[in-house]
Amino acid sequence: MEVVKLVEVTRGDVVESVHRGVVAVVDSEGKLVASAGDPRYLTYIRSAAKPMQAIPVLESGAASHYSLSLEEIAVLTASHSGEEEHVRVVMQVLSKIGLTAAYLQCGTHPPLHRPSAKALIAKGLEPTVLHCSCSGKHAGMLILTRFNEWNLDDYYKLEHPVQQLMLQCMADFAGLNPEEIPIGIDGCGVPVFAMTVEKMAFSYARLAQPESFAPERKEASLKLREAMTAYPSLVAGTGRLATDLMKVVGNKLVAKDGAEGVFCISVPAKGWGIALKIEDGHTRAVGPAVIAVLDQLGLITGEEKELLAIHTRTELQNFRKEVIGEIRPAFTLK
């Protein structure tokens, strides 16, 4: 499967390194609108699946039953940075369903937000499961488990009803049967889904234009989009591309990152989905590639692009703080 150069890293006048990958832009009928590289490239969607994993919480009636707010719905989709507001909202969700953080099976790591991590160290505190970037997603899984009176202890396992429900939902959005989706284990211990970059884009196109779904799923999709664009800081965090992009463009785009260089976007006005994969998984290439895609498709203005400049062309500095190169996009969509 062909990958193409998406981003290049310069030092002086020489291109020192390159990041290759694939981009697919697909409409809600599954038609390929534009691409770079082979859109049939197979990989894991990683955390870009989280909006689809949150859909069953809404369409089942569980979100209404527990009176979830928009910010609480937003954190269900999050790969958050472990900042204070992220921890606070996840705790709110757990409180509403009568559970504590002890029920979260996502594992523990320091906050991705460095000042938050340093603040914990300064207080002599260890990170908890609440600081895990996937604690919001796991809280959503607990909501469904609690709502349906399923076993809380093993909700993270593939055979559990909540995981089967989320697998089916992901398959529906991607236009696949569940058995067509290879399953791995994500960093937080739950099943993770593999599919082509084209199918990732299709799933986001259907999120952008959910008219073909049943009324409950259409309503859930619209509510989820509203929550993510209303509270972009809860979807990722300070200085991160998904958050900054939605802050700058408002509800024009719905953006979600995934590990190993995955990034997906819904474009409601066009009914398009966009998916990008950096082959080597390096996150430094994601921003320049994503902004270049949006620019080439005419989906951001010059002013919006300028506001996102930190993600567009990253300057490389030496230890003396001198600019000695840059990370920049290096492709054209077909």
ZAMARGU-4260 file (C-alpha; in steps of 0.2 Angstrom, whole numbers, plus 5000, padded with zeros to 4 digits):
<rodrens>
0) 5000/5000/5000 | 5007/5016/4994 | 5012/5030/5007 | 5018/5047/5001 | 5029/5060/5009
5) 5017/5071/5019 | 5029/5081/5030 | 5048/5085/5028 | 5060/5091/5041 | 5074/5103/5036
10) 5090/5108/5043 | 5097/5123/5034 | 5094/5121/5015 | 5094/5102/5016 | 5079/5090/5020
15) 5085/5080/5034 | 5070/5068/5037 | 5053/5065/5030 | 5037/5058/5037 | 5026/5048/5025
20) 5008/5043/5027 | 4991/5043/5020 | 4976/5055/5019 | 4958/5051/5014 | 4943/5063/5011
25) 4927/5054/5009 | 4909/5060/5008 | 4894/5052/5017 | 4890/5041/5003 | 4907/5033/5004
30) 4914/5042/4989 | 4932/5046/4989 | 4934/5065/4987 | 4952/5068/4988 | 4968/5058/4994
35) 4986/5057/4996 | 4994/5039/4996 | 4983/5024/4996 | 4967/5026/5006 | 4966/5007/5008
40) 4981/5008/5020 | 4976/4997/5035 | 4980/5003/5053 | 4971/5006/5070 | 4960/5021/5072
45) 4966/5022/5090 | 4957/5036/5100 | 4949/5043/5085 | 4936/5030/5088 | 4931/5038/5104
50) 4916/5048/5097 | 4909/5033/5090 | 4912/5024/5106 | 4902/5038/5115 | 4887/5037/5103
55) 4879/5022/5112 | 4879/5032/5129 | 4868/5045/5121 | 4857/5034/5109 | 4853/5021/5123
60) 4845/5035/5134 | 4859/5033/5147 | 4865/5051/5145 | 4848/5058/5148 | 4845/5046/5162
65) 4860/5052/5172 | 4857/5070/5166 | 4874/5072/5158 | 4879/5090/5153 | 4887/5095/5137
70) 4904/5096/5145 | 4902/5078/5153 | 4897/5072/5136 | 4913/5080/5128 | 4925/5072/5141
75) 4918/5054/5135 | 4927/5057/5119 | 4943/5064/5126 | 4961/5059/5125 | 4963/5072/5138
80) 4979/5079/5145 | 4976/5076/5164 | 4973/5094/5168 | 4962/5100/5183 | 4947/5103/5172
85) 4948/5085/5165 | 4950/5077/5181 | 4935/5087/5188 | 4923/5083/5174 | 4927/5064/5174
90) 4924/5064/5193 | 4907/5073/5190 | 4902/5059/5178 | 4907/5045/5190 | 4898/5054/5204
95) 4882/5055/5193 | 4882/5036/5191 | 4886/5033/5209 | 4904/5026/5206 | 4921/5031/5212
100) 4937/5031/5202 | 4941/5014/5209 | 4930/5007/5196 | 4940/5014/5181 | 4951/5000/5173
105) 4961/5012/5161 | 4978/5011/5171 | 4988/5026/5176 | 5001/5038/5169 | 5007/5056/5173
110) 4997/5070/5165 | 5001/5073/5147 | 5001/5092/5152 | 5018/5095/5159 | 5013/5109/5171
115) 5000/5098/5178 | 5012/5084/5180 | 5025/5095/5188 | 5011/5102/5200 | 5008/5084/5206
120) 5026/5081/5209 | 5027/5098/5219 | 5013/5092/5230 | 5021/5075/5233 | 5007/5067/5224
125) 5006/5052/5212 | 4995/5052/5197 | 4979/5042/5198 | 4968/5034/5185 | 4958/5050/5183
130) 4974/5058/5175 | 4974/5044/5162 | 4970/5052/5145 | 4957/5038/5143 | 4948/5040/5159
135) 4933/5049/5151 | 4931/5035/5138 | 4931/5023/5152 | 4919/5033/5162 | 4907/5032/5147
140) 4909/5013/5147 | 4904/5013/5165 | 4889/5023/5162 | 4883/5010/5149 | 4887/4996/5161
145) 4878/5004/5176 | 4863/5009/5165 | 4861/4991/5159 | 4865/4983/5175 | 4880/4973/5168
150) 4895/4967/5177 | 4906/4982/5182 | 4922/4972/5185 | 4926/4966/5167 | 4919/4980/5157
155) 4935/4982/5148 | 4936/4965/5140 | 4931/4962/5122 | 4918/4949/5127 | 4909/4961/5138
160) 4892/4968/5132 | 4898/4986/5132 | 4913/4982/5121 | 4902/4972/5109 | 4890/4987/5108
165) 4904/4999/5105 | 4912/4987/5092 | 4895/4986/5083 | 4893/5005/5083 | 4910/5008/5076
170) 4907/4995/5062 | 4890/5004/5058 | 4899/5021/5056 | 4913/5013/5045 | 4901/5003/5034
175) 4908/4987/5040 | 4903/4971/5048 | 4911/4968/5066 | 4920/4953/5060 | 4929/4963/5046
180) 4937/4974/5060 | 4954/4967/5067 | 4955/4969/5085 | 4970/4974/5096 | 4972/4981/5114
185) 4973/4999/5116 | 4985/5007/5129 | 4971/5009/5141 | 4967/4990/5140 | 4951/4990/5130
190) 4948/4984/5112 | 4955/4995/5098 | 4949/4994/5080 | 4959/4992/5064 | 4952/4998/5047
195) 4958/5007/5031 | 4961/5026/5032 | 4947/5027/5019 | 4934/5019/5031 | 4940/5030/5046
200) 4936/5045/5035 | 4919/5037/5030 | 4915/5035/5049 | 4918/5054/5051 | 4908/5058/5036
205) 4893/5049/5043 | 4896/5059/5059 | 4896/5074/5049 | 4880/5069/5040 | 4870/5056/5050
210) 4854/5057/5041 | 4855/5039/5035 | 4855/5033/5053 | 4839/5029/5064 | 4832/5045/5073
215) 4841/5040/5090 | 4858/5039/5082 | 4856/5054/5072 | 4851/5064/5087 | 4865/5057/5097
220) 4878/5061/5083 | 4871/5079/5083 | 4872/5081/5102 | 4890/5073/5102 | 4896/5086/5089
225) 4888/5100/5099 | 4897/5094/5115 | 4914/5092/5107 | 4914/5109/5098 | 4906/5118/5113
230) 4920/5111/5125 | 4935/5108/5114 | 4947/5110/5129 | 4940/5094/5136 | 4942/5084/5120
235) 4961/5086/5121 | 4970/5100/5131 | 4980/5115/5132 | 4991/5118/5116 | 4985/5102/5107
240) 4979/5102/5089 | 4961/5095/5091 | 4957/5108/5104 | 4965/5123/5096 | 4957/5118/5079
245) 4940/5118/5086 | 4943/5134/5096 | 4948/5143/5081 | 4935/5137/5068 | 4920/5134/5080
250) 4908/5121/5075 | 4913/5121/5057 | 4924/5106/5061 | 4924/5091/5073 | 4942/5085/5077
255) 4949/5070/5086 | 4966/5064/5087 | 4973/5046/5090 | 4989/5039/5095 | 5003/5034/5082
260) 4999/5049/5070 | 4981/5047/5067 | 4969/5062/5066 | 4951/5063/5060 | 4939/5077/5056
265) 4921/5079/5052 | 4915/5093/5041 | 4896/5095/5043 | 4893/5108/5030 | 4901/5097/5016
270) 4896/5080/5024 | 4914/5075/5023 | 4926/5065/5034 | 4944/5067/5034 | 4957/5054/5040
275) 4976/5055/5041 | 4989/5043/5046 | 5007/5047/5048 | 5016/5030/5044 | 5030/5031/5057
280) 5017/5037/5071 | 5027/5053/5075 | 5016/5067/5081 | 5027/5081/5076 | 5021/5078/5058
285) 5002/5078/5062 | 4999/5097/5064 | 5008/5102/5047 | 4999/5088/5038 | 4982/5092/5045
290) 4982/5111/5042 | 4989/5108/5024 | 4974/5096/5021 | 4961/5109/5027 | 4970/5123/5018
295) 4970/5113/5001 | 4952/5109/5003 | 4947/5127/5007 | 4941/5123/5024 | 4950/5136/5034
300) 4953/5154/5030 | 4969/5163/5030 | 4966/5171/5047 | 4962/5154/5054 | 4977/5147/5047
305) 4987/5161/5055 | 4979/5158/5072 | 4985/5139/5070 | 5002/5144/5065 | 5010/5134/5079
310) 5004/5118/5072 | 5007/5123/5054 | 5026/5126/5051 | 5036/5122/5067 | 5052/5130/5068
315) 5067/5119/5074 | 5079/5128/5086 | 5096/5123/5092 | 5101/5124/5111 | 5106/5142/5108
320) 5087/5145/5103 | 5093/5149/5085 | 5081/5144/5071 | 5090/5131/5061 | 5076/5122/5051
325) 5057/5118/5051 | 5044/5105/5050 | 5033/5108/5035 | 5020/5100/5024 | 5026/5093/5007
330) 5011/5085/4998 | 4997/5090/4987 | 4980/5081/4988 | 4974/5072/4972
</rodrens>
